[in-house]
């Protein structure tokens, strides 16, 4: 189980990495598989699963969602260009376990389920995964990859991570 300090360290690294990659002129895009092209690491079924999970974890709101930011393509690029063989094997095993669990919760094929059923299935699985005794470390890693990949993309770094030096109005001279 990760401690709060480890989670914060991961978020800080992903935010700093996203800022650095954006500052370097979109180096993050080099890692990703272009939208519409065939995945290099994932099978088509795995890519569909990662896409559906990404969309449910970070949906489109007034800011771009994970699919808009090409998180599945970015994760495909990470697994192809960055991950070692142990990480790749662990990731594939986790995806198989996640798919089986989500199919069971959706009472059929999770990928073919309606949006509401898929959302409920993932929500219940997510809640169970983060219970103290939950044994879903593969899902936790996949969820971490989704969130870190999102903030490493241009959309995630520029649209979602807007830093405001002083939120609200600041009056330097106020009578006491």
N, C-alpha and C positions, 0 to 999 in steps of 0.2 A: 504494500500500500504506500502510495506517495504521501509525503508530508506536505503541509502547506508551503513550506520553504522550497521544496522541490518543484511544486506547481508554479509558484511565483517565479522561480529561476527560469523555468521553461518559457513562461510568458514573456519575461524580460528579454530572454535570448531571441524569441521569435519576433518580438517588436523591434529589437535592435537590428536583427537580421533583415527584417522587412524594410526598415529604414535604409540600411546600408545597400540592399539590393536595388531599391528604388533610386537611391542616389547614384548608383552605378549605371543608370540608364536602362533599367529593365532587364538586368541579368537574370532575374527570376524567370522570365519568359523563355530563356534558353533551355532551362530544365524541363519545361512542360511540353506535353504532347499537344499539338495544335487542335483546337476544337474541330470536329468533323473528320479528323484523320484517325486511322486505326491505332489503338493502344499498342505500346511496345512491350510492356510487361504484363498487363492484365489480359485475361481472356475476355471475350465479349461479355460473358455472364458476370465475371468479377467487376468489369468496368461499369456495367449496368447497376450492380449492387452498390458500388462505391458512389456512383452518381446519385442514386436514390437516397442513400444514407446522408450524403453531403447536403443534398437539398433539404432534407428534413432537419438536420442539425443546424444549418445556417440558411434559412429560407430568405427569399427576396422580400424586403420590406421597402422603406424609402431609400435604402441603400442596396447595392447589389448583393445577391446571395452567393453561396458557394459555387453553384453551377454557373452563374453569370461570370464569376471570377475564374472559371476553369480549374477549380480545385481538383476534380478527378484527373484532369490532364497533368496538373502539377504533381499530384501524387504518383501518377504513372511515370513521370520523368524522374522523380526521386527514387522510386524503386528500380528504375532502369539504370540510372547514372550514379546514384549515391549509395544505395543499400548493398551490403555484402550478402553473400549467399545465405547465411544464417538468418539475417533479418528478412530476406525475401521469403524463405521457407516458413518462418514464424508468421509472417504477414498473410501468406496464402492459407495457412492452417487457421488463423484467426478469422479470415473471411469465410471459410467453409463453416466454422462453428457459428459465426454470426448469422449466416444465411439459414442454417438449420434451425436456430433458435427463433429467428424472425418468421420463418415459414410456419413453425409450430404456433407461434402467437397469432399469426394472421389467419390460421386455419386454412392454409393453401399456399400458393406461391406469393411471397411477399412482394415480388416485383410486379405482379399482376393485380395486386390488391388495390382497392380504391385509396385515395389520398387519406381519408379519415381513418380507415383501417390500418394503413401503413404507419400513420402518425401515432395511433394508439399503441400499435405493436412495438414500435421503436421506443416510445415513451415508457412503456412498462418494462421493456428490456433494459433501458438506461437506468431506471430507478432500481431495478434488481441488481444491476452491475455495480452500483455504487453503494450498496448496503455493505456494512462492515465485513461480513463473511462472504461477500460475493466473489465468485471465481470467474471473472470475465476480464482478465488482464488484457486479452487480445482486443476486446472491444474498446477498452480504455485507451489502448495505444492507437487504434484506428481513429477514435474520436479526437485524440491529441493530434494525430497527423492532419485530420480535416481542419481543425482550428488553427494550427500552426501554418499549414499551407495557405489557408485563407488570408491570414495576416501577412504572408510573404508575397502575395500577389499584389499587383498594382492597385486593383480595386479595393482590396482589404486594407492596404496600407494608406491609401490616400482618401478613401471615402469613409472608412470606419474609424481609423485611428487619427482623428483630428485633434491635435493638441491645442488647448487653449491656455495661454499663460495665466490669465486671470479671468476665470469665468464670471460673467456678469459685469456690471458697471463698477468702475473703480474711481473713487473721488479721493485725490491725494490730500486735499485740505478740507477737513470736516470740523465744524465747531463742536466742542465737547460741552 
